[in-house]
């Protein structure tokens, strides 16, 4: 934790005061409740699962499509936290599958369901097929598991949105904004809450997580030098989600307050700090070939390629809420809350479902068709196509 905090330029945990103020209530509620964590083996899912586990829940089930990550989750919990009095089980299941539906039919009785599953990468919008899967995972699986929660009498449903859903400029952020619309529709039948938060430092698949891989494989460190982002630690992501799930009122969206405790930092600056912490001196290269071919006998120097970003979907700045969203900034020390009414266009949502179903039935669609549909859902969608994607770079 301290190592990650130092890399992102902080000295203390962001939500320490809020967690301390509500810890007694958290323990009382968690220890008397049952939980299902969907996407429990991802970086945020693991963090959430551990935050629940250490407060001794009556029942805790975790579901994830990644069998290997699920195994690591169990090993991590057993090695650090041990055991609980209640039931803890994991299931290697895809939340969109028939097998998952059978699992829910056989049990399905949970007080709280937390959905952390998502396609989160901006790079996922590069082709129409991955983009369609993003719609399935981020929107339709959320709606399906919400309907199942309603049928089974679940007390509260939580799901992760993203800071990129506020005035979205990429398809990932837009998919989460549309997800929020679907969640609002179901909020008339079940209490729901969400969270928008900063990048999770060193989460699976993130650029910072990639730094570890590059060092291990003796490869160059590559990062944009013109993009600054807010970061939270994995533990803080789990705390934020649990606080929203337990204490959020219907349709509340929790987010980290912008303050001196949470500030912007560039990926390039983190890369320099990271390398120095590992005992290396950054060496700035001019191009990819130079970076790939740099390695010499001088093990202290490490090739770095820092450049401007020009790929589709990158946002110049980060924001957790829009100008027309009502906020409660007084309830918590470091947590802000977006207050929402149940505002949605049922006809528009139904048309979205029908259109996507029709494209799937034909097994033929283009990215342009999906982008056009997203613009219909979000008229002020700020999407700009540059024709360049992250997969086209180191």
Secondary structure, DSSP 8 states (H G I E B T S, - for coil): -HHHHHHTT-SS-TTHHHHHHHHHHHHHHHHT-EEEEETTTSHHHHHHHHHHHTT--SEEEEEES-HHHHHHHHHHHHHHT---SSEEEEEE--TTSHHHHHHHHH----SEEEE------GGGGSSHHHHHHHHIIIIIHHHHHHHHHHHTT-SEEEEE--GGGTT--SHHHHHHHHHHHHHHHHTTTSEEEEE---EETT-TTSHHHHHHHHHHTT--EEEESS-EE-EE-HHHHHHHHHHHHHH--TTEEEEE--BTTB--EEHHHHHHHHHHHTT-EEEE-SSHHHHHT---S-TTEEEEEEE---STT--SS--SS-TTSEEE-SSSSSEEEEE------HHHHHHHHHHHHHHHHHT---HHHHHHHHHHH-TT------S--GGG--
